[in-house]
Amino acid sequence: MKSVLLGQKDTLMAVYPLEVRQALGREAGLNPDFYLEVDELSNFREQLRDTRFIFSTWGMPQLSEDDITRFFPSLEAVFYAAGSVQYFARPLLKSGIRVFSAWGANAVPVAEFTLAQILLANKGYFALSGLYSRGGRPALESHKVDYPGNYKCKVGIIGAGMIGKLVIKLLRNHNLEILVFDPFLPEEKAEELKVEKVDLPTLFASCQTVSNHLANNAQTEGTLNYDLFSRMLPGAVFINTGRGAQVVESDLCRLLIERPDVTAVLDVTWPEPPEEGHLFYTLPNVVMTPHIAGSIGNERQRMSKYMLEEFRRYINNDTCLFEVTELMLTTLA
């Protein structure tokens, strides 16, 4: 088999529609009706000896270097129709196998989702809708926050990777002032994006809405703590569509109890979902969604189409757009 779909059947079929599988059949030697789950590798060891390309998505198994040698001695590249490759990429890269990710495709719905939340947050939507639904006009009158709206409002973006940059570009259509924390963002790129680079304390103290897009790695775990949350403006909103591990959740809860005017809008937590009895379930100034910012429904098919196009660039020796290197794993989400 020159190419193989590897992962979990239901997820693979949802992400790789028939038209994409058929195209990969014509161009990559993929059997569009065949897929492999990780516990089946031993049954197909001989057929996999000539496999050059793996196409996968969420549910891609973690292959050790020994697994790669045993089952995929001819493997050249993995095309991952999803976002982060942190959990499985290193053994592949160490074995000289190229890894491509549809992070660009998955960034689109996350950025769209984040844009919507930011625009709503600046108008006080999350706090005011909760108050109004629970207590009507009297509850609103007791809430003394003057929300700025969106015109010339300051928004803070933490992390200017693929998603952070796309959020910034979408925000550009709304006359907002954008502050960014990202030590890896060059000054010339900040000027090109028309953003102001600042440190984290300044960002939290200056912005009506703060949105987290930090890379998910050991260096960023616990970065967002009480010292930062305590600086937030009256009525400010913290949005997290990145990863939950960057937040010291006990610190965030402490701040939300002390400052009922502040709202946390969380699409991610650590762990997911929060443990039973967690304060996130009961605090009135917390809005949670079940990690839906990324590709869902029909949006998932965009990711396989990105990988089909990336495969075509690879096979034609064109410049690939979404290759992941070991160095990139230190900054990518």
N, C-alpha and C positions, 0 to 999 in steps of 0.2 A: 504494500500500500504506500503510494507516494505521499499521501496526506491522510490525516485522520481527524475526526471530531472527537475531542477528549473532554469528558466532564459528566454532567448529570443530564439525562435525556430531556426532561421537561424544560430545563433551563436552556439547553442547547437549541431545542426546537423553537423556543420563544424568541431567542436572540438571532438565530440563523434561519430566516424564512426560506421557503423552498427556492425562490428565485436566486438567493445568494448561494445556497447549497448547490444548485444546478450550475451556476457560474463557476464555482470552485471545482465542480466535477469536470467541467470542460477545460479549465485553465490550470488546475492544481492536482488533478488526478484523484479528487475526493469522491468517494461513494456517497451520494447525497442522502441515502437512506440508511447509512451505517454510522454508529457512534460507539465509543468505548467508555466505560466507567473504569475507575482505577483498579477495582478488584478483578477486572477481566484481563488485565495486561498479560498475566502468565498464560492465559488460554490462547493468546494470539502472538506469542513471542516471535515465532518464525516469520509471520506475516509483517511484523513491525520492524524487522531488521533493515528494510529499505525505506522506511518512512523518513521523509525529509522535512515535512512540515506538520505541525500540530496547530489546529484551530480550536480555540476554547473560549470560555467566558467565566462568569461567576461559577464556582465549583471546580475550577481547575485544580487538580491534585498537586500536592507538594511532592515533587520528584527529587529524590536524593541524587547525588552524583553517581552512586552505585546503580540506582534505578535507571538513570539515563544510559549508563554503559550497558546494562543488561538488556533493556527493552528498546532503546532508541539509538543504536550505535551510528546511524547515518543522519541523525537529526541536525538540521541547519538552523531552523527558526521556529519560534512559537508566536502565533498571532492571537492576542488575547483581546476578545471583544468585550472589554469592560475597562474599569479605571485602574485602581492601584494594583501593582504587581509585587508589592513589598513582601508578601508572605511566601512567594514561591520562586522569585526570579533569580536569587543569588546562585543556587547550585547550577542552574542553566547557564548563566553568564560565566561562571567559573569553568564550565565545561566547553566554553567557546561557542555556545549557541546564542544566536541573536534573539532578542525579545522585543516584540512590538505590542503596544497597548493602545486601545481606543480611548485613552484619557481625553483626547480632544473632543470626541463625540459625547462622552459622559459629562464633560464640562459644560456642555450647552444647557441641559435641563437644570443642572445645579445653579448655574449663573442666572437663568431665567427665574427660578424659584427664589433665589436670594434677592434679585432685583425687586420682585413683587413684595417680599417681606420688608425690605428697606423702605420702599415708597409708602407702605402702609404704616410702618413704625414711626416714620417722621411726622405723621399726622395723628399719632396717638391711638391708632386703630386697636391695637391689642389690649391696651389698658382700658380704653373707653368702651369698647364693645363688651368686655367682661363686666364693667361697672353697670352699664346701661341694662344688660340682660338680667342682672341680679337685683338692681335696685331702682331702675328708671331714672328720671330726671333728678330726684333728690340725691342719688348717689353721685351723679355727675357734678352737681353743684358743690359737693363736699371735696371734690378732687381738684386741687388748686394748681395744676400744672398747665402752663401755657405752651402747647406744642408748636414747634416752629413751622410745620409743613415742609415742603420740599425745596422751595426756591431759596437758593444760597445756603441751604442747610449743610452742616459738616457731617460727613460720613467717614468712618474709619474702617479700613480694610487691613486685616492682619494676614499677611502672606500674599505675595503677588506672583504665584505660580500660574499655571494654565487657567485655573478657575478664577483666581483673584483678578488676573488681567482681564478676563472676559467680563467679569462683574463690573470692573472699572469702565470698560468700553461701553457697556449697556447703560451705566449711570451717566455717561457723558451727555445723553439726550435729555437730561432732566435738571440742568442748571444747579448742580450740587457742587460743593467744595469737598474734594476727596483727599484725605490724609492716609498715608500708607506706612505700615511697619513691615519692612522686609530687608534684613541685612544683606541679602544676596542680590537686591535690585540695584543695578548700576545707576549712577546719577543721570547719565544721558537717557536711559530708558525711562526714568521717572519724569524727565522733562518731556519726552515723547508722549507719555501717557497723560501728561498734564496733571500730575499729582504732587503732593508735598510729602517728602519722606520725613518721618518723625520717630521718636522712640515710643515704646509702649505706654509709659506713664502719660506722656503728652497726648497720645491718641485717645486714651480712655478719658482724660480730663477735658478734651476739646470737642468730642463728637457726640451728636445726638443719638446716633446709631453706630454700633460697632459690630462688624461681621468677621467671624473667624474662618480663615482658609489656610492655616498653618499646615506644613507637611507633617505627616504622621510618622514620627520616628522617636527614638529614645531621647534625643536631644530636646524635643519640644514637649515631652510629657510634663504636665504640671506647670506649664509656663504661665497660664492665666490664673492668677491667685487673688486673694483678698486685697492686697495692696493696690492692685489695678482696678478691681471692681469697685472699691470704695471711692475711687476718683470720679465715678460716672456722674454726668449732669442730671439735674432734676428731670424725671420722666424719660431717662435714656433707656435704650433697648440694646441688649446683647443678643446677637443671632449666632447660632452655631450650626452650620451645615457642613463643617469639615470633619473633625473627629472629636469624640468625647474625651479622650485621654489627655488632651492639652489643658483641660479645665480641672482645677482643684474644686470638685463639686461641693465639698463641705464649705469651702470659702464662698462659693457663689450662693449657696443656701443661706449662709449667715448674712450676707449682704442683702439678699432678697427679703429676709425677715426684718432687718433693720431699716430697709428702704423700700417700703411697699410701692413707692412711685416708680421704681425701676422694674423692667420686665425682662425676663429671659425667654427667648424663642428658640427652642431646641429641637432640631431634627435628628441630632445624634447625642448619645450619652455614653458613659462608660461604667458598667457594661450596658449593652442594649438587649432588652429594655432595662430600665433601672430595677434594682432589687425591690422585692415587695416591701412596702412600708416606707419607701424613700420619700423625702419631703417634696420632690418634684411632682408627685401625684396629688399633693394637697395644697401646695402654696398657690394662692390665687393669681400671683403675678408670674406664673410659669405657663407657657404654651408649648406643648410637645406634639410632635408628629413622628410617625414610625419610620424614620430614615427614607423618606420619599423624594428627597430633593434630586437624587440621581435618576437614571433612566428607568422608567416604569412603562408598562403597557407598550404601545407602539413605539415609544422612544427607544426601546431596547434594540430594535432592528437597525437603527442608525449606526450602532456600534459595529455590527458585523459588516455593514457596507463600508465603513471606514477601513476595516481590516482587509476586505476584498480589494479596495483601492491601494492599500499599503502593500499587499502581496503583489499586485501588478507592478508597482514601482520597484519592489525588490527584485522580481524576476526579470525585469527589463533593465536592471542596473541604473535606475533613476534614483534621484535623491529621495530617501525615505523621510517621512515627516514625524513619525511617532515611535522611533526606536528608543529603548530604555537602556542606559548603561549603568554600570555599578556606581559610578560617580553620581549620577542623577538620583540614585536611590537615597542619597543623603538629604535631598531637598524636595523630592516629589512626595505628594501625599500618598 
